[in-house]
Amino acid sequence: MSCEYSPMARLLWLKGCAMKKILVATHGRLASGVKSVAEVLLHDDSAITVVDCYVDESDPNEQIAEFIDGVRPEDDALIVTDLLGGSVCNMVTAMQPEKHGIVHVTGFNIALILECLITGEAFTPEYIDSVIAQASTSMRRVVLRAGGATDTDDDFFG
């Protein structure tokens, strides 16, 4: 599990300011991949904690509980899992993160994670619902048209 924060995040924490905390817990090493993407695209992955479940002998229950216990009431916290009804999702659900003010989202894409990292909005259920709706529009089948253009070129450049 990775819990390193940037110097600015540590300073905000020391001053008692709210911090964004996102736990990504997945089967295999998908969570670590999400953290890597955040570092590449945003040059800051300090808000993300990862739990790569079932890749070694570590207990994901303990790691997830540690994250939940570390969330203060003033923090904006989100737990993201990979598969609705999967063992990781069920593990988190059983811990009732909402009782700690933590929103749990399952079935995600990178657009959702990036939006949550860059927003100034609080992680309210309403805000997260709007991010889910927006992020889901970024998934589509790409169709190559004559001349090599795709069906998304007009959306991007038009």
C-alpha positions as a Markdown table, in Angstrom:
| # | Residue | x | y | z |
|---|---|---|---|---|
| 1 | Met | 0.0 | 0.0 | 0.0 |
| 2 | Ser | 1.3 | 3.5 | -0.9 |
| 3 | Cys | 0.5 | 6.5 | 1.3 |
| 4 | Glu | 3.1 | 9.1 | 0.4 |
| 5 | Tyr | 1.8 | 12.7 | 0.2 |
| 6 | Ser | 3.4 | 15.7 | -1.6 |
| 7 | Pro | 5.0 | 18.4 | 0.5 |
| 8 | Met | 2.0 | 20.7 | -0.1 |
| 9 | Ala | -0.4 | 18.0 | 0.9 |
| 10 | Arg | 1.5 | 17.4 | 4.1 |
| 11 | Leu | 1.6 | 21.1 | 4.9 |
| 12 | Leu | -2.2 | 21.3 | 4.4 |
| 13 | Trp | -2.7 | 18.3 | 6.6 |
| 14 | Leu | -0.5 | 19.8 | 9.3 |
| 15 | Lys | -2.6 | 23.0 | 9.2 |
| 16 | Gly | -5.7 | 21.0 | 9.6 |
| 17 | Cys | -7.0 | 21.6 | 6.1 |
| 18 | Ala | -9.1 | 19.0 | 4.3 |
| 19 | Met | -7.2 | 16.6 | 2.1 |
| 20 | Lys | -8.3 | 14.6 | -0.9 |
| 21 | Lys | -7.8 | 10.9 | -0.3 |
| 22 | Ile | -8.6 | 8.4 | -2.9 |
| 23 | Leu | -8.2 | 4.6 | -2.3 |
| 24 | Val | -8.1 | 2.5 | -5.4 |
| 25 | Ala | -8.5 | -1.2 | -4.5 |
| 26 | Thr | -8.6 | -3.7 | -7.3 |
| 27 | His | -7.9 | -7.3 | -8.3 |
| 28 | Gly | -4.3 | -7.7 | -9.4 |
| 29 | Arg | -2.2 | -4.6 | -10.1 |
| 30 | Leu | -4.8 | -2.4 | -11.8 |
| 31 | Ala | -4.7 | 0.0 | -8.8 |
| 32 | Ser | -1.0 | 0.5 | -9.2 |
| 33 | Gly | -1.5 | 1.2 | -12.9 |
| 34 | Val | -4.1 | 3.9 | -12.0 |
| 35 | Lys | -1.6 | 5.6 | -9.7 |
| 36 | Ser | 1.0 | 5.4 | -12.5 |
| 37 | Val | -1.3 | 7.1 | -14.9 |
| 38 | Ala | -2.0 | 9.9 | -12.4 |
| 39 | Glu | 1.7 | 10.5 | -12.0 |
| 40 | Val | 2.3 | 10.5 | -15.8 |
| 41 | Leu | -0.7 | 12.8 | -16.7 |
| 42 | Leu | -0.8 | 15.1 | -13.6 |
| 43 | His | 2.7 | 14.8 | -12.2 |
| 44 | Asp | 1.1 | 14.2 | -8.7 |
| 45 | Asp | -0.3 | 10.9 | -7.4 |
| 46 | Ser | 0.0 | 11.8 | -3.7 |
| 47 | Ala | -3.8 | 11.7 | -3.1 |
| 48 | Ile | -4.0 | 8.1 | -4.3 |
| 49 | Thr | -3.5 | 5.1 | -2.0 |
| 50 | Val | -3.5 | 1.7 | -3.8 |
| 51 | Val | -4.4 | -1.8 | -2.7 |
| 52 | Asp | -3.4 | -4.4 | -5.2 |
| 53 | Cys | -5.5 | -7.3 | -4.0 |
| 54 | Tyr | -4.4 | -11.0 | -4.2 |
| 55 | Val | -1.0 | -10.4 | -5.7 |
| 56 | Asp | 1.0 | -11.3 | -2.5 |
| 57 | Glu | 0.4 | -12.4 | 1.1 |
| 58 | Ser | -0.7 | -9.0 | 2.4 |
| 59 | Asp | -4.2 | -8.7 | 3.7 |
| 60 | Pro | -6.3 | -6.3 | 1.7 |
| 61 | Asn | -8.8 | -6.0 | 4.6 |
| 62 | Glu | -6.1 | -4.5 | 6.8 |
| 63 | Gln | -4.9 | -2.1 | 4.1 |
| 64 | Ile | -8.5 | -0.9 | 3.4 |
| 65 | Ala | -9.3 | -0.6 | 7.1 |
| 66 | Glu | -6.1 | 1.4 | 7.6 |
| 67 | Phe | -7.2 | 3.9 | 4.9 |
| 68 | Ile | -10.7 | 4.2 | 6.3 |
| 69 | Asp | -9.3 | 4.8 | 9.8 |
| 70 | Gly | -6.9 | 7.5 | 8.5 |
| 71 | Val | -9.7 | 9.6 | 7.0 |
| 72 | Arg | -10.6 | 12.6 | 9.2 |
| 73 | Pro | -14.1 | 14.2 | 9.1 |
| 74 | Glu | -12.8 | 17.2 | 7.2 |
| 75 | Asp | -11.2 | 15.1 | 4.5 |
| 76 | Asp | -12.7 | 14.4 | 1.1 |
| 77 | Ala | -12.4 | 10.7 | 0.7 |
| 78 | Leu | -13.3 | 8.3 | -2.0 |
| 79 | Ile | -12.8 | 4.5 | -2.4 |
| 80 | Val | -12.8 | 3.1 | -5.9 |
| 81 | Thr | -13.1 | -0.6 | -6.7 |
| 82 | Asp | -12.9 | -2.4 | -10.0 |
| 83 | Leu | -15.9 | -4.7 | -10.3 |
| 84 | Leu | -19.5 | -4.5 | -9.0 |
| 85 | Gly | -20.2 | -7.6 | -7.0 |
| 86 | Gly | -16.5 | -8.7 | -7.0 |
| 87 | Ser | -14.7 | -9.7 | -3.9 |
| 88 | Val | -12.9 | -6.4 | -3.5 |
| 89 | Cys | -16.1 | -4.4 | -3.9 |
| 90 | Asn | -17.8 | -6.6 | -1.4 |
| 91 | Met | -14.9 | -6.3 | 1.1 |
| 92 | Val | -15.2 | -2.5 | 1.0 |
| 93 | Thr | -19.0 | -2.5 | 1.2 |
| 94 | Ala | -18.8 | -4.7 | 4.3 |
| 95 | Met | -16.7 | -2.1 | 6.0 |
| 96 | Gln | -19.4 | 0.5 | 5.5 |
| 97 | Pro | -17.2 | 3.4 | 4.4 |
| 98 | Glu | -20.2 | 5.8 | 4.2 |
| 99 | Lys | -20.4 | 5.7 | 8.0 |
| 100 | His | -17.0 | 7.5 | 7.9 |
| 101 | Gly | -18.1 | 10.0 | 5.2 |
| 102 | Ile | -16.4 | 8.1 | 2.5 |
| 103 | Val | -18.1 | 7.6 | -0.9 |
| 104 | His | -17.6 | 4.2 | -2.6 |
| 105 | Val | -17.6 | 3.9 | -6.4 |
| 106 | Thr | -17.2 | 0.6 | -8.2 |
| 107 | Gly | -16.6 | 0.1 | -11.9 |
| 108 | Phe | -14.5 | 3.1 | -12.9 |
| 109 | Asn | -12.4 | 4.5 | -15.7 |
| 110 | Ile | -9.4 | 6.8 | -15.7 |
| 111 | Ala | -11.5 | 9.9 | -16.6 |
| 112 | Leu | -13.4 | 9.5 | -13.2 |
| 113 | Ile | -10.1 | 9.3 | -11.3 |
| 114 | Leu | -8.5 | 12.3 | -13.0 |
| 115 | Glu | -11.6 | 14.4 | -12.5 |
| 116 | Cys | -11.7 | 13.6 | -8.8 |
| 117 | Leu | -8.0 | 14.5 | -8.5 |
| 118 | Ile | -8.2 | 17.9 | -10.2 |
| 119 | Thr | -11.5 | 19.1 | -8.9 |
| 120 | Gly | -12.0 | 21.7 | -6.2 |
| 121 | Glu | -15.4 | 20.2 | -5.4 |
| 122 | Ala | -16.1 | 18.2 | -2.2 |
| 123 | Phe | -16.7 | 14.5 | -2.7 |
| 124 | Thr | -20.4 | 14.6 | -1.9 |
| 125 | Pro | -22.6 | 11.8 | -3.2 |
| 126 | Glu | -24.2 | 14.2 | -5.6 |
| 127 | Tyr | -20.9 | 15.4 | -7.0 |
| 128 | Ile | -19.6 | 11.9 | -7.4 |
| 129 | Asp | -22.8 | 10.9 | -9.2 |
| 130 | Ser | -22.3 | 13.8 | -11.7 |
| 131 | Val | -18.6 | 12.7 | -12.2 |
| 132 | Ile | -19.8 | 9.1 | -12.9 |
| 133 | Ala | -22.3 | 10.4 | -15.4 |
| 134 | Gln | -19.6 | 12.5 | -17.1 |
| 135 | Ala | -16.9 | 9.9 | -17.0 |
| 136 | Ser | -19.2 | 7.2 | -18.5 |
| 137 | Thr | -19.5 | 9.4 | -21.7 |
| 138 | Ser | -15.8 | 9.0 | -22.3 |
| 139 | Met | -16.2 | 5.4 | -23.1 |
| 140 | Arg | -17.2 | 4.6 | -26.7 |
| 141 | Arg | -16.5 | 2.3 | -29.5 |
| 142 | Val | -14.0 | 3.8 | -32.0 |
| 143 | Val | -15.0 | 3.3 | -35.7 |
| 144 | Leu | -12.5 | 3.9 | -38.5 |
| 145 | Arg | -14.1 | 5.8 | -41.4 |
| 146 | Ala | -12.9 | 6.1 | -45.0 |
| 147 | Gly | -9.8 | 8.2 | -45.1 |
| 148 | Gly | -8.6 | 7.1 | -41.6 |
| 149 | Ala | -10.8 | 9.4 | -39.6 |
| 150 | Thr | -12.6 | 8.1 | -36.5 |
| 151 | Asp | -16.0 | 8.8 | -35.3 |
| 152 | Thr | -14.6 | 10.9 | -32.5 |
| 153 | Asp | -12.4 | 13.2 | -34.6 |
| 154 | Asp | -15.3 | 15.7 | -35.1 |
| 155 | Asp | -16.1 | 15.7 | -31.4 |
| 156 | Phe | -12.5 | 16.6 | -30.5 |
| 157 | Phe | -11.5 | 19.0 | -33.3 |
| 158 | Gly | -15.0 | 20.3 | -34.4 |
